[in-house]
Each structure stands twice: as structure tokens, then as C-alpha cells.
Amino acid sequence: MGLPGKKLSKSSKRRRAAHFALDQMQLVACKKCSKPILPHRACVYCGTYKSRQVIGKSKSEVLLKEVSKEDIKKELSSKLSSKNKS
């Protein structure tokens, strides 16, 4: 385990840390559906990358599937009722 050689002054520490700031995310528009996506990545909405379909329609739908509270309640109630029957 390394030990510090000398004490770092506040200015030296802050000068080094000046490059640690986070950059704002750069988003681009998908060519097919025009939704904002990260560059050099497949669109999770339509599944295309560089104008080619790379993710199947069903997989992209699974990625974006929104489960409502009612669906969760129905699923839990069906599991509880099946446990009570057995």
C-alpha cells in the first residue's frame, strides 16, 4: 500500500481534481423513430443501429415494457390464491 510522500496543498489537490467534473450526456436522434438515444448504441425504442434492425421487435418491447400497479396487484393476487389452494 503506497504512502503519501508529502502533504498536498489545497490548491494542488483542487488543480488535480479540476478534470474530474462530469460532462453532460450527448444525445442524438434516432434516424428511424427520432427519439433521443446515446451515440453509437442501438435504439431501445425501435431496435435499429446504423439503419439496420439489430434488436428484434419483441426484445425492444420487453426492454420498454411498462408494468402498471394494477398488473402487479393481479399477479400477486393470483400467486397468493394459488398458494392458498395448495
Residue pairs with C-beta under 8 A, 6 or more apart in sequence:
25 38
26 38
26 39
27 36
27 37
27 38
27 39
28 36
28 37
28 38
28 39
29 35
29 36
29 37
30 36
30 37
30 43
30 45
30 46
30 48
31 48
31 51
32 43
32 46
32 48
32 51
33 43
33 45
33 46
33 48
35 43
35 45
35 46
37 43
37 44
37 45
41 49
42 48
42 49
42 54
42 55
43 49
43 60
44 55
44 60
44 63
44 64
45 60
45 64
46 60
47 53
47 54
47 55
47 56
47 57
47 59
47 60
48 54
48 55
55 63
